[in-house]
Amino acid sequence: MTTHADITGPELTAFTARLDFGIDPFQIRACTALEGGLGVLVCAPTGAGKTIVGEFAVHLALAHSGKCFYTTPIKALSNQKYHDLVAVHGDENVGLLTGDNSINSSAPVVVMTTEVLRNMIYADSSTLTGLSHVVMDEVHFLADRFRGAVWEEVILGLDLSVRVVSISATVSNAEEFGDWITTVRGDTAVIVDEHRPVPLHQHMLVGNRMFELFDRRRRDDGSKPQVNPELTRYIKHRVVSPDAVESYRDRMARERGRRGNRTQGVSRPRLISMLENEGLLPAITFIFSRAGCEGALGQCLRSDLRLLEPQEADRVDAVVDRHLTELAPGDADVLGVDSWREGLRRGFAAHHAGMLPTFRQAVEELFTLGLVKVVFATETLALGINMPARSVVLERLVKYNGESHVDLTPGEYTQLTGRAGRRGIDVEGHAVVVWTPEVQPERVAGLAGARTFPLRSSFAPEYNMAMNLIDRLGLEGSRALLRQSFAQFQTDRSVVGQARQLDSAARSMRKIDLELDAAASRHSLDSDVFTEYVELRGAIKERERAQRFVRRLDSEQSIAEDLGALKRGHVVSVQVGRHRGLAVVLDPAWRGADPKPLVLSEDGWVGRVGTTEYVNPPEVLGNLRVPKDTRTRHARREIAAALRSSGIERPRGRVKKKAAPTDHELDELRGQLRRHPVHKAAGLEDLFRLAERRARVQREVESLEAAVEKRTSQLETDFDAVVAVLLELNYVEESDDEDTLRVTPTGSVLRRIYSESDLLVAECIRAGVWDRLSPPDLAAVVSAVLFQSRRESYGGGVDSMPGNRQLRDALTGTLQVWEATNRVQERHGVVQTREPDTGFCAAISAWAAGRSLREALLAATEQGNQLSPGDFVRWNRQVIDLLEQIRGSVDPQAPLAGAAKRAVAGVRRGVVASELD
């Protein structure tokens, strides 16, 4: 640690004078570089104090009468940073902009989400005038596959006079990232510090016993620490046979049916008591599942676990009451306030995105005050929110990434366990991994000891990005900017390495050819004749592989065609999956590449089925009369009962794929192989081994050649495909100058829409599909292009669409526009827009019409979507944001603008309004 006497720069001296602690050498280096006029990239572990550098940038901007924008990846972190900076600089000097919240936006210091700054750059906002510094907190979000491009857009789009302070978790290619920033923005100091200010101790919990993960004996040879042998021996004695593992899996299967009431081998109250006895509280337990967090909380509530004294519980009540002042009295039961408060009074709570933000904020405040001792959290808690603990517990090393369950990466493990150890409070932090037969100590040691967390760009052209780039820079200027992206920078560097690999592979090919010639001569064979035979065998394998691929495509196409032809009331057999058996079509499929009719199975499940549920094309087994309204649970139970008693039988026996037709060309190739002079030759094993080596190297050469070609042009290829779609749809048009494009008036609408479904929104506006809708109906139809159901059990077809005729017509029109738009995108090879999801329509329509929170949540449940209060608020906020964009993109006098304004007013009330203020 450095004392104030070690500080030399005048502004850094003034800055540190108000701190009640000294700052570390890496902070000194970063701040000195920043005061010297350089940009800065700071990479350091969680809890190391990286944000001090960002706060110094704020100080510099104010000291020189400039402006500083402090950007964060999530709104919760923006809100937290806003309050931190207000406490230092006063509310007159600090503002907040998060898309759905605006406080003192003209202040010299404004905290905002990164997307807000990106939108300002594209809009050429006057707010950017006088901007001297931008802090990009959590800049490693640049690797996020859904949002990461925004960080690159900001870094590339800011005026070069702005000094950028990039703050990142530890990444292994910090120098590469810093080189890129220097290339595109000028001199940038790269400051990397891998030292944790609070040492982290790794543990594993096996049953009721806690072990250190690593051997405590020091090693002088500099090698990696070894796994604790006592831990290894204990696990071996615990798992004495495969039967023990099998019984564990059986027990876990039963436990999953009880919503995860236990950790592996020890109850959560018992685990917490163990941590308390070891002096390891406060603790954060990462569970990676909202239901798991709530299940853990419920288990603790049912126990006699109490972690607070009565006077501490009274302090909790005061904080909770303050956070609940904005809530309507009638919402308390719906929100589960009583059980939530009871857990807080006893010292434990859940923390996940399904909770109301005000609930999460109360938990964060109480945890910081030491009045919550244990938090059961999803990984969102690790994203920069200032909630350090003494210990972190990981119950699993697998998480759901939005598409599938995947193993934690070393970087994610480090990010999560980085929460352990409070600087200035704890001497050391503790990470505890709960043992299971699937989680062996060696695997945990690999995660804990890894130091390779490369930052990879996720930059990819999108419609709104392309429109704004073309408007600001023109077509060639846009391509030039793409070439400056971190994605292209990494590609160019990797291509150099691939070119070296290609050269090496080519040399290997020449060497093998010489060996093959010599070996063939020993067998009195012409090497060309032998190579011809090998190539013939390869051609047969390739033909067989191609035929299998074609058969699969033909089968999928036939299945898709027959699925698309199914009508309402048709009874079919679902061939694979959990719900295989008879099913009746409730709503035909919308035409597209993968048609999915909405069906109801005989066990009462309702969902959409596609090609993955069929081995062969579906066969209509009969017809069933389907009532007009199939949305209610009662109606669906009646239909399921009628299906079971209909007498229609599904085909028995195992479903097999239909036999493939005869391939005459393949038969001819096989005949040539049998007639070839080498076919019956014996003792050619050495030749075949050489041929196999040559084939492997040949495949490597071809793969490298393709990779080099693809990687050097992929970004521009993708961009050109996006531009081709925009040209066909008349969002841009060719100008009089050759090879230049200009944005059309229609394109000006798309420029102002920042949404994953930006093109669909702009097309619906242009088609007038949403004109003349009432405000609640407009909010409902807008929600359909944003919302994503958490489960596939919701269908969302026309028959299941909620609301009145006008809303249903608008939703139908939206789906028709979606289909037409996707056909254009498919022609140009662009990833198609996600299908609209009507699962939130009923809830937001009811809410915007003035109904209560209970009624709105019940409306969602009746449509097959069980919404948590936090999700309800989050989706409402996203709808408000998109409605405001729509209002700002059309003529202020247009009916759509007025309806959007009134819809925002209808949605922004009650619990939603309290979260926006």
PyMOL commands that set and color helices and strands:
alter all, ss='L'
color gray80, all
select helices_A, chain A and resi 4-6+10-17+25-35+51-63+75-89+114-123+126-128+139-143+149-157+174-185+229-238+242-256+268-277+290-302+310-323+329-335+337-346+357-368+379-382+410-417+441-449+463-483+486-522+527-565+611-613+633-644+664-675+685-728+745-751+758-767+775-784+798-800+805-827+838-848+853-862+869-889+895-907+910-916
alter helices_A, ss='H'
color red, helices_A
select strands_A, chain A and resi 39-43+67-72+94-97+102-103+109-113+131-136+163-168+188-192+200-206+209-212+283-286+348-351+374-377+391-394+398-400+405-407+429-434+570-574+581-587+598-601+606-608+622-623+732-734+741-743
alter strands_A, ss='S'
color yellow, strands_A
deselect
rebuild
show_as cartoon
